[in-house]
Amino acid sequence: MRGDFWMFFRSWMAAPLRVAAIAPSGNALARIITQDINAGTGRVLELGPGTGVFTAKLLERGVRPEDLTLVEYGENFARHLEARYPGAHVLRMDAARVGELQFRDAPVGAVISGLPLLSMPDQKVIAILDGAFAHLRPGAAFYQFTYGPRCPVARPILEGLDLTATHVGRTMLNVPPASVYRISRRQSGKIKAAVSGGVREPSWISG
């Protein structure tokens, strides 16, 4: 929608590193990033939904509004999401705090991320992924798109969190063109750790 574009553009002008795009994602990208999700997925956590392009596609694929938790930092975007998707749970918060959320009934079946990970410091990316995977049930995945030529999560971070990334699709119809990666746990599903002075720390933090 035209109104969505101007909302996105104004937000980008105000905070280009946080928004990292001048326009909402297109329908082709929304199809790719949600292609593995259906009514049986259950709870879906969406990080950085913006104007809700991916949210609309998730609902089309059968996800119930009450099974959607939308984590959005931008105040204007959060208000917009509350009005457009009144049945969803909209939380205005930094995605780096996602690990603090409490899901009392069922674990999360998928995470969809529209966050600009490439513009974030490594420690914040680690907090987002570590927090998200704390809620994901076994076998579930974190879906991330990027405008760059490779996965936006650096290999040392993936290895430190014992995760793996798989390219699942690309669209030239998006502005700009974008790719989608499926990030999932490796077989062990555990964080690698190093022992230092008798205290176990994540290996990517240890010096």
Phi, psi and omega in degrees: 000148182299320179298324178296319180300313183291327175297315180295316182296318179295321179294322177295318179298323182284326183211076185298327180286329181280321182273315171066010174208148183268353182215155178296158176296152182271173183294326180296317178293321179299322179296317183291314186289340180252008190295336181268002188252139178212189183299333181279353181293329182082221184293134178236132178254123179247126182252127180066053183289343179061240180274354174096026179296313178292325180301314180299320180291324177299318178294320177299327182277002173105000177291131180287142179307320182290347177266003180259126172244117185252116181257111185226127181278324184291127183297316180296317178297317182299316179296319179299316180295320179299322180285321184281326183233071186296340180276346182274162177266111181256123181241121177271104183197165176286131181298340178293345179261012185300332179295343181279349182294153177238120175251108189278334187262306185217151177291168183279137181268342178192151172241130176248125184240127172250020183284145178277072186301328182296336181265005182258149175293154184305318183298326178288319177300318178299315181298320180295310182293315181298317179294318181295316182289342174294337181259341185284136177286161179305134179088348181279163187225164178250121183254126185229136175254162180209153173267353183277176184277353182213177180304133183285354176261121183299147182304317179301326178290315178301314182293322179296326178268003181060046180242163176224148182241136179234130177287126184245353179170161178215144176230133174271354183278344178282156177241106356282172177305147186218155176240157180239137177239140174259117181255126184220169178288146169286179186301321183290326179066019182237151178287133174291145181222156176240147180261124181222112180062029178084358180247130181272127179234154173302140188293337182280351179261328184299143181260000000 
